Amino acid sequence: MMPIAITDPDDPRIEPYRAVRERDLVGRQHRFIVEGEVVLRVLLQQSRFDIESLLLAENRIDSLSNALENLPPNVPVYTANRQVMDAIVGFPIHRGILAMARRAPLPPVEDFLATLPQEALIVGLVGLANHDNVGGIFRNAAAFGAQGILLDQESCDPLYRKAVRVSVGGALIVPFTRVASANAMVRALQGASFEILAFSPAGQEILSQVKPARRTALLLGAEGPGLPPDLLAQTRTVSIPMSGGFDSLNVATTSGIALHHLKSQRS
């Protein structure tokens, strides 16, 4: 690996990294960007993403030398001083580490579920538009060994730069795919023999009393509106009791509590 020094912020070779925040909003044509050492090290261990290039601050090369040994030799590694790097990305990039990778096509939900083992734990997200929450859920799913995540069309992109960062690379580890709607998600899960646990403050069962089936899917909705009433009506509903009648628990926190319980019950 021979680093390529960049001294001009307008160098066309680093065009994909220009104005990072603006491109966060408009997308990168089947590409995504990761930021920071921990997430880069996770990316380098994943085979399902093709890394296209790296952009590193000059003072980060030595600390990453062991990780970069796993980088394919045809992947360019660009380096720049902090001033040039900040000018390229459009804001102070304190971590000094960026990488560009190409996302794989998402499989149809039926194909995705068919590839899962007979004993599987997955998460379904309905209407989650907050990148922090989605990143936190992917982090919990990776920590507790969930085999996959389904997202409806209203849920945000788990490979959005902030979501990947909040997930600490969990969004690169846990496989996921999109589903046309919440109802389509339920139908697909039922067709693949999943026991569906829909989480709601008004759930009829208490989590501590729930034992997972061989194939279990927990469904989570956005904070505030929660899961749609018609979805709750056709699924098994579960709640997490809270003290003093308080019924507002962050959805990412909910996922951690639920996944930990279901994983420990299975163990």
VOGU-3710 file (C-alpha; in Angstrom, 3 decimals, decimal comma):
1> mmpiaitdpd> 0,000/0,000/0,000  1,529/3,263/-1,206  -0,376/6,350/0,026  -1,224/8,967/-2,582  -0,656/12,496/-1,292  -3,403/15,038/-2,025  -2,368/18,692/-1,755  -5,185/20,355/-3,725  -8,765/20,147/-2,358  -10,001/20,317/-5,974
11> dpriepyrav> -8,047/17,243/-7,052  -10,541/15,203/-9,151  -9,316/11,927/-7,668  -11,040/12,674/-4,363  -14,268/14,006/-5,887  -16,475/11,428/-4,044  -15,364/12,929/-0,703  -16,169/16,535/-1,570  -18,926/18,250/0,476  -19,652/15,152/2,561
21> rerdlvgrqh> -22,630/16,570/4,477  -24,369/17,767/1,324  -23,994/14,343/-0,253  -25,336/12,750/2,897  -28,636/14,359/1,921  -28,692/13,613/-1,816  -27,043/10,195/-1,807  -23,957/8,743/-3,456  -25,247/6,521/-6,278  -24,989/3,091/-4,636
31> rfivegevvl> -22,022/4,109/-2,507  -21,728/4,911/1,179  -19,099/6,500/3,376  -17,735/5,376/6,729  -15,954/7,529/9,267  -13,560/6,745/12,110  -11,070/4,030/12,978  -13,412/1,583/14,693  -15,889/1,565/11,804  -13,124/1,357/9,193
41> rvllqqsrfd> -11,678/-1,715/10,907  -15,137/-3,321/10,830  -15,528/-2,483/7,135  -12,174/-4,056/6,307  -13,413/-7,347/7,769  -16,621/-7,485/5,689  -16,676/-9,297/2,353  -20,092/-8,082/1,176  -18,921/-4,517/0,510  -16,402/-3,432/-2,126
51> ieslllaenr> -14,131/-0,703/-0,782  -13,348/1,865/-3,474  -10,913/4,198/-1,708  -9,732/5,672/1,591  -9,039/9,279/2,529  -6,857/9,603/5,620  -5,215/12,413/7,525  -1,437/12,137/7,244  -1,011/11,434/10,951  -3,370/8,413/10,872
61> idslsnalen> -1,378/6,227/8,487  0,944/4,682/11,072  -1,817/3,807/13,554  -3,770/2,039/10,800  -0,871/0,149/9,237  -1,911/-3,242/10,625  -5,533/-2,802/9,495  -4,514/-1,650/6,019  -2,663/-4,912/5,467  -6,110/-6,405/4,716
71> lppnvpvyta> -6,891/-3,785/2,076  -6,931/-5,084/-1,523  -3,873/-3,752/-3,384  -5,975/-2,041/-6,067  -7,762/0,240/-3,539  -6,207/3,729/-3,511  -5,348/5,293/-0,154  -5,315/9,080/-0,357  -3,697/11,187/2,354  -3,860/14,891/3,106
81> nrqvmdaivg> -2,983/17,278/5,883  -5,803/18,434/8,142  -6,338/21,748/6,339  -6,680/20,101/2,928  -8,862/17,310/4,288  -11,205/19,775/6,017  -11,474/21,758/2,787  -12,372/18,608/0,848  -15,125/17,346/3,145  -16,461/20,782/4,100
91> fpihrgilam> -16,099/20,613/7,900  -13,410/19,779/10,481  -12,945/16,027/10,189  -11,509/15,348/13,649  -11,237/11,574/13,218  -9,211/12,011/10,042  -10,474/8,723/8,576  -12,957/8,254/5,731  -13,601/5,364/3,371  -15,868/4,974/0,344
101> arraplppve> -17,530/1,624/-0,367  -20,138/0,258/-2,740  -23,324/-1,181/-1,304  -24,614/-4,539/-2,488  -28,096/-4,820/-4,062  -30,784/-5,633/-1,501  -32,472/-9,021/-1,987  -36,254/-9,478/-2,012  -37,527/-10,084/1,497  -38,618/-13,656/0,709
111> dflatlpqea> -35,113/-14,543/-0,495  -33,572/-12,790/2,493  -35,670/-14,751/5,001  -35,111/-18,027/3,167  -31,350/-17,762/3,697  -31,679/-17,470/7,488  -31,094/-20,487/9,737  -34,019/-22,431/11,162  -33,260/-20,868/14,534  -33,164/-17,122/13,937
121> livglvglan> -33,793/-13,837/15,715  -34,442/-10,764/13,583  -35,739/-7,200/13,966  -38,334/-5,350/11,890  -38,361/-1,540/11,790  -41,492/0,397/10,853  -41,377/4,147/10,240  -38,033/4,813/11,972  -36,733/8,019/10,391  -34,181/8,886/13,101
131> hdnvggifrn> -30,623/7,891/12,147  -29,456/7,751/15,769  -32,179/5,248/16,645  -31,578/3,107/13,570  -27,828/3,121/14,229  -28,412/2,207/17,868  -30,685/-0,684/16,906  -28,106/-2,081/14,487  -25,491/-1,794/17,235  -27,703/-3,793/19,612
141> aaafgaqgil> -28,556/-6,330/16,916  -24,858/-6,946/16,288  -24,130/-7,157/20,019  -26,837/-9,747/20,681  -26,390/-11,812/17,541  -29,517/-10,970/15,564  -29,403/-12,610/12,145  -30,995/-9,764/10,217  -33,071/-6,589/10,100  -36,034/-5,658/7,902
151> ldqescdply> -36,869/-2,013/7,191  -40,016/-0,571/5,667  -39,789/2,177/3,059  -40,255/4,957/5,648  -37,297/3,882/7,790  -34,005/5,676/7,148  -30,935/4,262/5,453  -28,746/2,261/7,883  -25,737/3,035/5,653  -26,202/6,789/6,039
161> rkavrvsvgg> -22,905/8,082/7,452  -24,312/9,050/10,852  -26,256/5,800/11,243  -23,136/3,750/10,481  -21,120/5,797/12,977  -23,733/5,475/15,753  -23,949/1,733/15,070  -20,149/1,487/15,633  -20,072/-0,633/12,483  -23,091/-2,766/13,411
171> alivpftrva> -24,817/-1,592/10,219  -21,970/-3,240/8,285  -22,259/-6,523/10,183  -25,996/-7,265/10,447  -27,592/-8,134/7,070  -30,698/-6,147/6,145  -33,193/-5,580/3,378  -36,185/-3,382/2,560  -39,865/-4,321/2,499  -42,588/-2,440/0,637
181> sanamvralq> -44,759/-1,838/3,730  -45,360/-2,871/7,314  -48,135/-5,233/6,242  -45,891/-6,785/3,605  -43,289/-7,291/6,338  -45,795/-9,158/8,518  -46,948/-11,337/5,609  -43,374/-12,229/4,662  -42,470/-13,099/8,256  -45,562/-15,238/8,679
191> gasfeilafs> -44,807/-17,001/5,398  -41,303/-17,801/6,671  -42,662/-19,278/9,942  -41,555/-16,427/12,228  -43,284/-15,773/15,553  -43,878/-12,000/15,484  -43,558/-9,958/18,680  -44,823/-6,402/18,186  -43,574/-4,047/20,893  -45,908/-1,400/22,291
201> pagqeilsqv> -46,505/0,259/25,699  -50,009/-1,215/25,423  -48,743/-4,721/24,646  -50,813/-7,522/26,174  -47,827/-9,645/27,253  -44,895/-8,671/29,469  -41,454/-9,209/27,965  -40,106/-11,022/31,030  -42,690/-13,764/30,508  -42,012/-14,234/26,794
211> kparrtalll> -39,950/-17,143/25,508  -38,714/-16,967/21,907  -39,784/-19,415/19,240  -37,196/-21,042/16,982  -37,777/-18,199/14,534  -38,644/-14,934/16,254  -39,048/-11,420/14,856  -39,461/-8,378/17,082  -41,148/-5,384/15,470  -40,451/-1,798/16,532
221> gaegpglppd> -42,161/1,425/15,524  -41,136/5,068/15,715  -41,233/6,878/19,033  -44,572/8,634/19,373  -46,809/6,952/16,797  -45,458/3,471/17,462  -46,601/0,537/15,355  -49,811/0,917/13,295  -52,982/-0,361/15,027  -53,782/-2,766/12,175
231> llaqtrtvsi> -50,333/-4,349/12,552  -50,779/-4,695/16,319  -54,163/-6,319/15,719  -52,636/-9,168/13,715  -49,548/-9,846/15,865  -48,573/-10,876/19,367  -48,066/-7,634/21,334  -45,430/-7,236/24,037  -44,664/-4,466/26,523  -41,781/-3,580/28,821
241> pmsggfdsln> -43,220/-2,444/32,178  -41,954/0,890/33,436  -42,018/2,526/36,795  -44,770/4,849/37,973  -46,859/4,558/34,841  -44,110/6,138/32,725  -44,458/4,719/29,217  -41,799/6,423/27,114  -38,711/4,345/26,383  -36,260/5,157/23,599
251> vattsgialh> -36,762/2,687/20,739  -33,071/1,811/20,495  -33,039/1,123/24,252  -36,154/-1,009/23,809  -34,377/-3,062/21,153  -31,432/-3,674/23,485  -33,625/-4,832/26,365  -35,734/-7,049/24,107  -32,814/-8,605/22,226  -30,928/-9,296/25,449
261> hlksqrs> -33,959/-11,006/26,973  -34,741/-13,109/23,908  -31,101/-14,063/23,434  -30,698/-15,066/27,101  -33,917/-17,113/27,023  -32,699/-18,971/23,965  -29,301/-19,620/25,553
//
